[in-house]
Amino acid sequence: MRNPARPFGDASCDSVANSIDAALVLQYDAGLIDSLECQPSADVNGDGRVNSIDSALILQYSAGLLHALPA
């Protein structure tokens, strides 16, 4: 279950959603790492999976193309 104190997209538990979180999500999706510190917060589209779609949304948010997560 997601911690409401954590922003959506914050996979690293540092209280911000940025490109580092997107990279961690991609590594998790590719099987390069086994887990994420704040895995529930990484599921930004709410489909119950943490994957490259979530990473793309986090990157778009980080770049200012999205004004909020979840998109």
FITOR-849113 format. One record per residue (C-alpha): z negated, y negated, x negated; residue number from 1. Coordinates in steps of 0.1 Angstrom, whole numbers. Layout:
     up  north   east  pati
      Z      Y      X   NUM
...
REM end
This chain:
     up  north   east  pati
      0      0      0     1
      9    -35    -13     2
    -19    -58    -23     3
    -13    -91     -3     4
    -28   -111    -32     5
      2   -100    -54     6
     35   -117    -48     7
     65    -96    -38     8
     84    -86    -69     9
     54    -86    -92    10
     59    -52   -107    11
     39    -61   -139    12
      7    -75   -122    13
     10   -108   -139    14
     10   -128   -106    15
     47   -139   -109    16
     80   -123   -100    17
    105   -128   -128    18
    132   -112   -149    19
    106    -91   -167    20
     97    -75   -134    21
    134    -69   -126    22
    138    -51   -160    23
    107    -30   -154    24
    121    -19   -120    25
    154     -9   -135    26
    136     11   -162    27
    115     28   -135    28
    146     35   -114    29
    164     50   -144    30
    134     72   -152    31
    126     55   -185    32
     91     48   -174    33
     69     69   -150    34
     52     42   -130    35
     47      4   -125    36
     14    -13   -126    37
     20    -30    -92    38
     45     -6    -78    39
     40    -14    -41    40
     48    -51    -48    41
     80    -41    -65    42
     95    -28    -32    43
    108    -62    -21    44
    132    -50      5    45
    106    -28     22    46
    126      4     23    47
     99     25      7    48
    117     29    -26    49
    117      9    -58    50
    152      8    -72    51
    180    -14    -85    52
    184    -32    -52    53
    148    -45    -56    54
    156    -55    -91    55
    187    -74    -80    56
    166    -93    -54    57
    139   -101    -80    58
    166   -115   -103    59
    181   -136    -76    60
    147   -150    -68    61
    140   -156   -104    62
    173   -175   -108    63
    166   -196    -77    64
    193   -181    -56    65
    167   -168    -31    66
    138   -191    -20    67
    114   -163    -11    68
    108   -125    -13    69
    113   -104      7    70
    148   -117     12    71
REM end
